[in-house]
Amino acid sequence: MNLEGKRLLSVKELAEYTGLGLTRAAEYGKELGAVYRIGRRVLYDRHIIDRAIDSKVDSTGDSEE
């Protein structure tokens, strides 16, 4: 699934992006306040998810360098 350039992700895309299962990905997005509802659709803001992951990596000192 190509997520390049997409800001709002479905729960399935979020699960693939984070490597989590569908239920945990939805919970994680909700915990971070990344949930947007457009009509009946529930979407997750990738920018918020990325910032949360970056801050977690920065705070633990982990990096891929």
mmCIF file of the N, C-alpha and C atoms, coordinates in Angstrom:
data_MODEL
# 
_entry.id   MODEL 
# 
loop_
_atom_site.group_PDB 
_atom_site.id 
_atom_site.type_symbol 
_atom_site.label_atom_id 
_atom_site.label_alt_id 
_atom_site.label_comp_id 
_atom_site.label_asym_id 
_atom_site.label_entity_id 
_atom_site.label_seq_id 
_atom_site.pdbx_PDB_ins_code 
_atom_site.Cartn_x 
_atom_site.Cartn_y 
_atom_site.Cartn_z 
_atom_site.occupancy 
_atom_site.B_iso_or_equiv 
_atom_site.pdbx_formal_charge 
_atom_site.auth_seq_id 
_atom_site.auth_comp_id 
_atom_site.auth_asym_id 
_atom_site.auth_atom_id 
_atom_site.pdbx_PDB_model_num 
ATOM 1   N N  . MET A 1 1  ? 0.854   -1.178 0.000  1.00 0.00 ? 1  MET A N  1 
ATOM 2   C CA . MET A 1 1  ? 0.000   0.000  0.000  1.00 0.00 ? 1  MET A CA 1 
ATOM 3   C C  . MET A 1 1  ? 0.896   1.237  0.000  1.00 0.00 ? 1  MET A C  1 
ATOM 4   N N  . ASN A 1 2  ? 0.705   2.122  -0.937 1.00 0.00 ? 2  ASN A N  1 
ATOM 5   C CA . ASN A 1 2  ? 1.511   3.329  -1.051 1.00 0.00 ? 2  ASN A CA 1 
ATOM 6   C C  . ASN A 1 2  ? 0.884   4.454  -0.232 1.00 0.00 ? 2  ASN A C  1 
ATOM 7   N N  . LEU A 1 3  ? 1.567   4.872  0.834  1.00 0.00 ? 3  LEU A N  1 
ATOM 8   C CA . LEU A 1 3  ? 1.063   5.921  1.706  1.00 0.00 ? 3  LEU A CA 1 
ATOM 9   C C  . LEU A 1 3  ? 1.781   7.248  1.464  1.00 0.00 ? 3  LEU A C  1 
ATOM 10  N N  . GLU A 1 4  ? 2.661   7.269  0.480  1.00 0.00 ? 4  GLU A N  1 
ATOM 11  C CA . GLU A 1 4  ? 3.424   8.475  0.158  1.00 0.00 ? 4  GLU A CA 1 
ATOM 12  C C  . GLU A 1 4  ? 2.502   9.652  -0.126 1.00 0.00 ? 4  GLU A C  1 
ATOM 13  N N  . GLY A 1 5  ? 2.686   10.737 0.623  1.00 0.00 ? 5  GLY A N  1 
ATOM 14  C CA . GLY A 1 5  ? 1.920   11.947 0.377  1.00 0.00 ? 5  GLY A CA 1 
ATOM 15  C C  . GLY A 1 5  ? 0.544   11.972 1.029  1.00 0.00 ? 5  GLY A C  1 
ATOM 16  N N  . LYS A 1 6  ? 0.124   10.872 1.654  1.00 0.00 ? 6  LYS A N  1 
ATOM 17  C CA . LYS A 1 6  ? -1.187  10.844 2.311  1.00 0.00 ? 6  LYS A CA 1 
ATOM 18  C C  . LYS A 1 6  ? -1.051  11.381 3.724  1.00 0.00 ? 6  LYS A C  1 
ATOM 19  N N  . ARG A 1 7  ? -1.930  12.295 4.100  1.00 0.00 ? 7  ARG A N  1 
ATOM 20  C CA . ARG A 1 7  ? -1.917  12.816 5.463  1.00 0.00 ? 7  ARG A CA 1 
ATOM 21  C C  . ARG A 1 7  ? -2.897  12.071 6.363  1.00 0.00 ? 7  ARG A C  1 
ATOM 22  N N  . LEU A 1 8  ? -4.101  11.834 5.872  1.00 0.00 ? 8  LEU A N  1 
ATOM 23  C CA . LEU A 1 8  ? -5.111  11.145 6.664  1.00 0.00 ? 8  LEU A CA 1 
ATOM 24  C C  . LEU A 1 8  ? -5.164  9.680  6.259  1.00 0.00 ? 8  LEU A C  1 
ATOM 25  N N  . LEU A 1 9  ? -5.087  8.808  7.263  1.00 0.00 ? 9  LEU A N  1 
ATOM 26  C CA . LEU A 1 9  ? -5.033  7.372  7.014  1.00 0.00 ? 9  LEU A CA 1 
ATOM 27  C C  . LEU A 1 9  ? -6.257  6.674  7.586  1.00 0.00 ? 9  LEU A C  1 
ATOM 28  N N  . SER A 1 10 ? -6.702  5.647  6.909  1.00 0.00 ? 10 SER A N  1 
ATOM 29  C CA . SER A 1 10 ? -7.759  4.783  7.459  1.00 0.00 ? 10 SER A CA 1 
ATOM 30  C C  . SER A 1 10 ? -7.131  3.936  8.558  1.00 0.00 ? 10 SER A C  1 
ATOM 31  N N  . VAL A 1 11 ? -7.937  3.249  9.330  1.00 0.00 ? 11 VAL A N  1 
ATOM 32  C CA . VAL A 1 11 ? -7.404  2.412  10.405 1.00 0.00 ? 11 VAL A CA 1 
ATOM 33  C C  . VAL A 1 11 ? -6.537  1.290  9.828  1.00 0.00 ? 11 VAL A C  1 
ATOM 34  N N  . LYS A 1 12 ? -6.912  0.772  8.691  1.00 0.00 ? 12 LYS A N  1 
ATOM 35  C CA . LYS A 1 12 ? -6.117  -0.280 8.049  1.00 0.00 ? 12 LYS A CA 1 
ATOM 36  C C  . LYS A 1 12 ? -4.751  0.263  7.629  1.00 0.00 ? 12 LYS A C  1 
ATOM 37  N N  . GLU A 1 13 ? -4.729  1.467  7.042  1.00 0.00 ? 13 GLU A N  1 
ATOM 38  C CA . GLU A 1 13 ? -3.471  2.091  6.646  1.00 0.00 ? 13 GLU A CA 1 
ATOM 39  C C  . GLU A 1 13 ? -2.624  2.435  7.870  1.00 0.00 ? 13 GLU A C  1 
ATOM 40  N N  . LEU A 1 14 ? -3.273  2.919  8.927  1.00 0.00 ? 14 LEU A N  1 
ATOM 41  C CA . LEU A 1 14 ? -2.555  3.242  10.159 1.00 0.00 ? 14 LEU A CA 1 
ATOM 42  C C  . LEU A 1 14 ? -1.913  1.993  10.755 1.00 0.00 ? 14 LEU A C  1 
ATOM 43  N N  . ALA A 1 15 ? -2.649  0.891  10.755 1.00 0.00 ? 15 ALA A N  1 
ATOM 44  C CA . ALA A 1 15 ? -2.114  -0.363 11.271 1.00 0.00 ? 15 ALA A CA 1 
ATOM 45  C C  . ALA A 1 15 ? -0.886  -0.800 10.472 1.00 0.00 ? 15 ALA A C  1 
ATOM 46  N N  . GLU A 1 16 ? -0.969  -0.689 9.172  1.00 0.00 ? 16 GLU A N  1 
ATOM 47  C CA . GLU A 1 16 ? 0.170   -1.056 8.329  1.00 0.00 ? 16 GLU A CA 1 
ATOM 48  C C  . GLU A 1 16 ? 1.343   -0.107 8.568  1.00 0.00 ? 16 GLU A C  1 
ATOM 49  N N  . TYR A 1 17 ? 1.064   1.175  8.680  1.00 0.00 ? 17 TYR A N  1 
ATOM 50  C CA . TYR A 1 17 ? 2.090   2.201  8.866  1.00 0.00 ? 17 TYR A CA 1 
ATOM 51  C C  . TYR A 1 17 ? 2.838   2.017  10.180 1.00 0.00 ? 17 TYR A C  1 
ATOM 52  N N  . THR A 1 18 ? 2.111   1.664  11.256 1.00 0.00 ? 18 THR A N  1 
ATOM 53  C CA . THR A 1 18 ? 2.724   1.532  12.575 1.00 0.00 ? 18 THR A CA 1 
ATOM 54  C C  . THR A 1 18 ? 3.172   0.115  12.902 1.00 0.00 ? 18 THR A C  1 
ATOM 55  N N  . GLY A 1 19 ? 2.670   -0.851 12.153 1.00 0.00 ? 19 GLY A N  1 
ATOM 56  C CA . GLY A 1 19 ? 3.008   -2.239 12.431 1.00 0.00 ? 19 GLY A CA 1 
ATOM 57  C C  . GLY A 1 19 ? 2.187   -2.828 13.571 1.00 0.00 ? 19 GLY A C  1 
ATOM 58  N N  . LEU A 1 20 ? 1.095   -2.165 13.903 1.00 0.00 ? 20 LEU A N  1 
ATOM 59  C CA . LEU A 1 20 ? 0.203   -2.633 14.957 1.00 0.00 ? 20 LEU A CA 1 
ATOM 60  C C  . LEU A 1 20 ? -0.997  -3.335 14.339 1.00 0.00 ? 20 LEU A C  1 
ATOM 61  N N  . GLY A 1 21 ? -1.751  -4.045 15.177 1.00 0.00 ? 21 GLY A N  1 
ATOM 62  C CA . GLY A 1 21 ? -3.009  -4.629 14.723 1.00 0.00 ? 21 GLY A CA 1 
ATOM 63  C C  . GLY A 1 21 ? -4.060  -3.542 14.587 1.00 0.00 ? 21 GLY A C  1 
ATOM 64  N N  . LEU A 1 22 ? -5.187  -3.874 13.991 1.00 0.00 ? 22 LEU A N  1 
ATOM 65  C CA . LEU A 1 22 ? -6.240  -2.881 13.743 1.00 0.00 ? 22 LEU A CA 1 
ATOM 66  C C  . LEU A 1 22 ? -6.756  -2.243 15.032 1.00 0.00 ? 22 LEU A C  1 
ATOM 67  N N  . THR A 1 23 ? -7.045  -3.048 16.033 1.00 0.00 ? 23 THR A N  1 
ATOM 68  C CA . THR A 1 23 ? -7.599  -2.528 17.278 1.00 0.00 ? 23 THR A CA 1 
ATOM 69  C C  . THR A 1 23 ? -6.600  -1.640 17.999 1.00 0.00 ? 23 THR A C  1 
ATOM 70  N N  . ARG A 1 24 ? -5.377  -2.110 18.133 1.00 0.00 ? 24 ARG A N  1 
ATOM 71  C CA . ARG A 1 24 ? -4.349  -1.327 18.841 1.00 0.00 ? 24 ARG A CA 1 
ATOM 72  C C  . ARG A 1 24 ? -4.007  -0.059 18.072 1.00 0.00 ? 24 ARG A C  1 
ATOM 73  N N  . ALA A 1 25 ? -3.974  -0.101 16.755 1.00 0.00 ? 25 ALA A N  1 
ATOM 74  C CA . ALA A 1 25 ? -3.690  1.092  15.952 1.00 0.00 ? 25 ALA A CA 1 
ATOM 75  C C  . ALA A 1 25 ? -4.772  2.146  16.181 1.00 0.00 ? 25 ALA A C  1 
ATOM 76  N N  . ALA A 1 26 ? -6.036  1.722  16.204 1.00 0.00 ? 26 ALA A N  1 
ATOM 77  C CA . ALA A 1 26 ? -7.142  2.647  16.451 1.00 0.00 ? 26 ALA A CA 1 
ATOM 78  C C  . ALA A 1 26 ? -7.033  3.254  17.845 1.00 0.00 ? 26 ALA A C  1 
ATOM 79  N N  . GLU A 1 27 ? -6.698  2.432  18.843 1.00 0.00 ? 27 GLU A N  1 
ATOM 80  C CA . GLU A 1 27 ? -6.529  2.925  20.217 1.00 0.00 ? 27 GLU A CA 1 
ATOM 81  C C  . GLU A 1 27 ? -5.376  3.924  20.294 1.00 0.00 ? 27 GLU A C  1 
ATOM 82  N N  . TYR A 1 28 ? -4.271  3.615  19.646 1.00 0.00 ? 28 TYR A N  1 
ATOM 83  C CA . TYR A 1 28 ? -3.090  4.478  19.640 1.00 0.00 ? 28 TYR A CA 1 
ATOM 84  C C  . TYR A 1 28 ? -3.411  5.830  19.003 1.00 0.00 ? 28 TYR A C  1 
ATOM 85  N N  . GLY A 1 29 ? -4.080  5.810  17.867 1.00 0.00 ? 29 GLY A N  1 
ATOM 86  C CA . GLY A 1 29 ? -4.478  7.058  17.212 1.00 0.00 ? 29 GLY A CA 1 
ATOM 87  C C  . GLY A 1 29 ? -5.378  7.893  18.096 1.00 0.00 ? 29 GLY A C  1 
ATOM 88  N N  . LYS A 1 30 ? -6.288  7.243  18.798 1.00 0.00 ? 30 LYS A N  1 
ATOM 89  C CA . LYS A 1 30 ? -7.201  7.942  19.708 1.00 0.00 ? 30 LYS A CA 1 
ATOM 90  C C  . LYS A 1 30 ? -6.433  8.528  20.893 1.00 0.00 ? 30 LYS A C  1 
ATOM 91  N N  . GLU A 1 31 ? -5.506  7.763  21.468 1.00 0.00 ? 31 GLU A N  1 
ATOM 92  C CA . GLU A 1 31 ? -4.680  8.242  22.586 1.00 0.00 ? 31 GLU A CA 1 
ATOM 93  C C  . GLU A 1 31 ? -3.911  9.501  22.211 1.00 0.00 ? 31 GLU A C  1 
ATOM 94  N N  . LEU A 1 32 ? -3.448  9.566  20.982 1.00 0.00 ? 32 LEU A N  1 
ATOM 95  C CA . LEU A 1 32 ? -2.642  10.700 20.531 1.00 0.00 ? 32 LEU A CA 1 
ATOM 96  C C  . LEU A 1 32 ? -3.490  11.888 20.081 1.00 0.00 ? 32 LEU A C  1 
ATOM 97  N N  . GLY A 1 33 ? -4.785  11.703 19.990 1.00 0.00 ? 33 GLY A N  1 
ATOM 98  C CA . GLY A 1 33 ? -5.651  12.784 19.513 1.00 0.00 ? 33 GLY A CA 1 
ATOM 99  C C  . GLY A 1 33 ? -5.549  12.994 18.014 1.00 0.00 ? 33 GLY A C  1 
ATOM 100 N N  . ALA A 1 34 ? -5.255  11.928 17.294 1.00 0.00 ? 34 ALA A N  1 
ATOM 101 C CA . ALA A 1 34 ? -5.061  12.007 15.847 1.00 0.00 ? 34 ALA A CA 1 
ATOM 102 C C  . ALA A 1 34 ? -6.314  11.633 15.064 1.00 0.00 ? 34 ALA A C  1 
ATOM 103 N N  . VAL A 1 35 ? -7.453  11.492 15.741 1.00 0.00 ? 35 VAL A N  1 
ATOM 104 C CA . VAL A 1 35 ? -8.677  11.025 15.097 1.00 0.00 ? 35 VAL A CA 1 
ATOM 105 C C  . VAL A 1 35 ? -9.441  12.196 14.479 1.00 0.00 ? 35 VAL A C  1 
ATOM 106 N N  . TYR A 1 36 ? -9.838  12.017 13.238 1.00 0.00 ? 36 TYR A N  1 
ATOM 107 C CA . TYR A 1 36 ? -10.703 12.967 12.540 1.00 0.00 ? 36 TYR A CA 1 
ATOM 108 C C  . TYR A 1 36 ? -11.889 12.199 11.991 1.00 0.00 ? 36 TYR A C  1 
ATOM 109 N N  . ARG A 1 37 ? -13.057 12.730 12.199 1.00 0.00 ? 37 ARG A N  1 
ATOM 110 C CA . ARG A 1 37 ? -14.267 12.114 11.658 1.00 0.00 ? 37 ARG A CA 1 
ATOM 111 C C  . ARG A 1 37 ? -14.783 13.007 10.532 1.00 0.00 ? 37 ARG A C  1 
ATOM 112 N N  . ILE A 1 38 ? -14.951 12.413 9.392  1.00 0.00 ? 38 ILE A N  1 
ATOM 113 C CA . ILE A 1 38 ? -15.505 13.108 8.231  1.00 0.00 ? 38 ILE A CA 1 
ATOM 114 C C  . ILE A 1 38 ? -16.710 12.275 7.807  1.00 0.00 ? 38 ILE A C  1 
ATOM 115 N N  . GLY A 1 39 ? -17.883 12.789 8.168  1.00 0.00 ? 39 GLY A N  1 
ATOM 116 C CA . GLY A 1 39 ? -19.088 11.992 7.961  1.00 0.00 ? 39 GLY A CA 1 
ATOM 117 C C  . GLY A 1 39 ? -19.001 10.763 8.837  1.00 0.00 ? 39 GLY A C  1 
ATOM 118 N N  . ARG A 1 40 ? -19.151 9.602  8.257  1.00 0.00 ? 40 ARG A N  1 
ATOM 119 C CA . ARG A 1 40 ? -19.060 8.342  9.003  1.00 0.00 ? 40 ARG A CA 1 
ATOM 120 C C  . ARG A 1 40 ? -17.648 7.768  8.997  1.00 0.00 ? 40 ARG A C  1 
ATOM 121 N N  . ARG A 1 41 ? -16.768 8.374  8.222  1.00 0.00 ? 41 ARG A N  1 
ATOM 122 C CA . ARG A 1 41 ? -15.391 7.863  8.128  1.00 0.00 ? 41 ARG A CA 1 
ATOM 123 C C  . ARG A 1 41 ? -14.566 8.309  9.318  1.00 0.00 ? 41 ARG A C  1 
ATOM 124 N N  . VAL A 1 42 ? -13.737 7.427  9.803  1.00 0.00 ? 42 VAL A N  1 
ATOM 125 C CA . VAL A 1 42 ? -12.795 7.743  10.871 1.00 0.00 ? 42 VAL A CA 1 
ATOM 126 C C  . VAL A 1 42 ? -11.399 7.677  10.260 1.00 0.00 ? 42 VAL A C  1 
ATOM 127 N N  . LEU A 1 43 ? -10.691 8.803  10.316 1.00 0.00 ? 43 LEU A N  1 
ATOM 128 C CA . LEU A 1 43 ? -9.357  8.891  9.725  1.00 0.00 ? 43 LEU A CA 1 
ATOM 129 C C  . LEU A 1 43 ? -8.369  9.348  10.787 1.00 0.00 ? 43 LEU A C  1 
ATOM 130 N N  . TYR A 1 44 ? -7.086  9.082  10.561 1.00 0.00 ? 44 TYR A N  1 
ATOM 131 C CA . TYR A 1 44 ? -6.032  9.373  11.526 1.00 0.00 ? 44 TYR A CA 1 
ATOM 132 C C  . TYR A 1 44 ? -4.973  10.243 10.864 1.00 0.00 ? 44 TYR A C  1 
ATOM 133 N N  . ASP A 1 45 ? -4.597  11.324 11.554 1.00 0.00 ? 45 ASP A N  1 
ATOM 134 C CA . ASP A 1 45 ? -3.638  12.296 11.024 1.00 0.00 ? 45 ASP A CA 1 
ATOM 135 C C  . ASP A 1 45 ? -2.216  11.757 11.147 1.00 0.00 ? 45 ASP A C  1 
ATOM 136 N N  . ARG A 1 46 ? -1.604  11.524 10.024 1.00 0.00 ? 46 ARG A N  1 
ATOM 137 C CA . ARG A 1 46 ? -0.261  10.952 9.994  1.00 0.00 ? 46 ARG A CA 1 
ATOM 138 C C  . ARG A 1 46 ? 0.778   11.886 10.595 1.00 0.00 ? 46 ARG A C  1 
ATOM 139 N N  . HIS A 1 47 ? 0.593   13.199 10.469 1.00 0.00 ? 47 HIS A N  1 
ATOM 140 C CA . HIS A 1 47 ? 1.560   14.157 11.029 1.00 0.00 ? 47 HIS A CA 1 
ATOM 141 C C  . HIS A 1 47 ? 1.608   14.044 12.551 1.00 0.00 ? 47 HIS A C  1 
ATOM 142 N N  . ILE A 1 48 ? 0.452   13.878 13.189 1.00 0.00 ? 48 ILE A N  1 
ATOM 143 C CA . ILE A 1 48 ? 0.405   13.724 14.644 1.00 0.00 ? 48 ILE A CA 1 
ATOM 144 C C  . ILE A 1 48 ? 1.068   12.419 15.054 1.00 0.00 ? 48 ILE A C  1 
ATOM 145 N N  . ILE A 1 49 ? 0.804   11.358 14.307 1.00 0.00 ? 49 ILE A N  1 
ATOM 146 C CA . ILE A 1 49 ? 1.413   10.057 14.578 1.00 0.00 ? 49 ILE A CA 1 
ATOM 147 C C  . ILE A 1 49 ? 2.930   10.157 14.445 1.00 0.00 ? 49 ILE A C  1 
ATOM 148 N N  . ASP A 1 50 ? 3.406   10.785 13.380 1.00 0.00 ? 50 ASP A N  1 
ATOM 149 C CA . ASP A 1 50 ? 4.846   10.933 13.156 1.00 0.00 ? 50 ASP A CA 1 
ATOM 150 C C  . ASP A 1 50 ? 5.509   11.720 14.283 1.00 0.00 ? 50 ASP A C  1 
ATOM 151 N N  . ARG A 1 51 ? 4.882   12.814 14.716 1.00 0.00 ? 51 ARG A N  1 
ATOM 152 C CA . ARG A 1 51 ? 5.461   13.621 15.804 1.00 0.00 ? 51 ARG A CA 1 
ATOM 153 C C  . ARG A 1 51 ? 5.550   12.797 17.093 1.00 0.00 ? 51 ARG A C  1 
ATOM 154 N N  . ALA A 1 52 ? 4.530   12.013 17.386 1.00 0.00 ? 52 ALA A N  1 
ATOM 155 C CA . ALA A 1 52 ? 4.534   11.184 18.590 1.00 0.00 ? 52 ALA A CA 1 
ATOM 156 C C  . ALA A 1 52 ? 5.644   10.139 18.526 1.00 0.00 ? 52 ALA A C  1 
ATOM 157 N N  . ILE A 1 53 ? 5.805   9.518  17.381 1.00 0.00 ? 53 ILE A N  1 
ATOM 158 C CA . ILE A 1 53 ? 6.861   8.511  17.219 1.00 0.00 ? 53 ILE A CA 1 
ATOM 159 C C  . ILE A 1 53 ? 8.227   9.173  17.330 1.00 0.00 ? 53 ILE A C  1 
ATOM 160 N N  . ASP A 1 54 ? 8.404   10.320 16.672 1.00 0.00 ? 54 ASP A N  1 
ATOM 161 C CA . ASP A 1 54 ? 9.679   11.040 16.733 1.00 0.00 ? 54 ASP A CA 1 
ATOM 162 C C  . ASP A 1 54 ? 10.027  11.445 18.160 1.00 0.00 ? 54 ASP A C  1 
ATOM 163 N N  . SER A 1 55 ? 9.043   11.943 18.902 1.00 0.00 ? 55 SER A N  1 
ATOM 164 C CA . SER A 1 55 ? 9.324   12.374 20.272 1.00 0.00 ? 55 SER A CA 1 
ATOM 165 C C  . SER A 1 55 ? 9.659   11.181 21.162 1.00 0.00 ? 55 SER A C  1 
ATOM 166 N N  . LYS A 1 56 ? 9.027   10.055 20.907 1.00 0.00 ? 56 LYS A N  1 
ATOM 167 C CA . LYS A 1 56 ? 9.313   8.848  21.685 1.00 0.00 ? 56 LYS A CA 1 
ATOM 168 C C  . LYS A 1 56 ? 10.730  8.356  21.389 1.00 0.00 ? 56 LYS A C  1 
ATOM 169 N N  . VAL A 1 57 ? 11.117  8.369  20.140 1.00 0.00 ? 57 VAL A N  1 
ATOM 170 C CA . VAL A 1 57 ? 12.462  7.943  19.753 1.00 0.00 ? 57 VAL A CA 1 
ATOM 171 C C  . VAL A 1 57 ? 13.484  8.905  20.331 1.00 0.00 ? 57 VAL A C  1 
ATOM 172 N N  . ASP A 1 58 ? 13.224  10.217 20.257 1.00 0.00 ? 58 ASP A N  1 
ATOM 173 C CA . ASP A 1 58 ? 14.150  11.214 20.781 1.00 0.00 ? 58 ASP A CA 1 
ATOM 174 C C  . ASP A 1 58 ? 14.308  11.094 22.293 1.00 0.00 ? 58 ASP A C  1 
ATOM 175 N N  . SER A 1 59 ? 13.221  10.819 22.996 1.00 0.00 ? 59 SER A N  1 
ATOM 176 C CA . SER A 1 59 ? 13.275  10.753 24.455 1.00 0.00 ? 59 SER A CA 1 
ATOM 177 C C  . SER A 1 59 ? 13.965  9.498  24.963 1.00 0.00 ? 59 SER A C  1 
ATOM 178 N N  . THR A 1 60 ? 13.961  8.425  24.172 1.00 0.00 ? 60 THR A N  1 
ATOM 179 C CA . THR A 1 60 ? 14.625  7.201  24.606 1.00 0.00 ? 60 THR A CA 1 
ATOM 180 C C  . THR A 1 60 ? 16.075  7.132  24.132 1.00 0.00 ? 60 THR A C  1 
ATOM 181 N N  . GLY A 1 61 ? 16.447  8.052  23.261 1.00 0.00 ? 61 GLY A N  1 
ATOM 182 C CA . GLY A 1 61 ? 17.807  8.074  22.761 1.00 0.00 ? 61 GLY A CA 1 
ATOM 183 C C  . GLY A 1 61 ? 18.068  7.099  21.645 1.00 0.00 ? 61 GLY A C  1 
ATOM 184 N N  . ASP A 1 62 ? 17.036  6.401  21.193 1.00 0.00 ? 62 ASP A N  1 
ATOM 185 C CA . ASP A 1 62 ? 17.190  5.446  20.098 1.00 0.00 ? 62 ASP A CA 1 
ATOM 186 C C  . ASP A 1 62 ? 17.253  6.197  18.776 1.00 0.00 ? 62 ASP A C  1 
ATOM 187 N N  . SER A 1 63 ? 18.080  5.709  17.888 1.00 0.00 ? 63 SER A N  1 
ATOM 188 C CA . SER A 1 63 ? 18.114  6.248  16.528 1.00 0.00 ? 63 SER A CA 1 
ATOM 189 C C  . SER A 1 63 ? 18.698  5.179  15.624 1.00 0.00 ? 63 SER A C  1 
ATOM 190 N N  . GLU A 1 64 ? 18.519  5.395  14.351 1.00 0.00 ? 64 GLU A N  1 
ATOM 191 C CA . GLU A 1 64 ? 19.013  4.407  13.385 1.00 0.00 ? 64 GLU A CA 1 
ATOM 192 C C  . GLU A 1 64 ? 20.328  4.839  12.769 1.00 0.00 ? 64 GLU A C  1 
ATOM 193 N N  . GLU A 1 65 ? 21.023  5.774  13.391 1.00 0.00 ? 65 GLU A N  1 
ATOM 194 C CA . GLU A 1 65 ? 22.291  6.256  12.851 1.00 0.00 ? 65 GLU A CA 1 
ATOM 195 C C  . GLU A 1 65 ? 23.422  5.325  13.162 1.00 0.00 ? 65 GLU A C  1 
# 
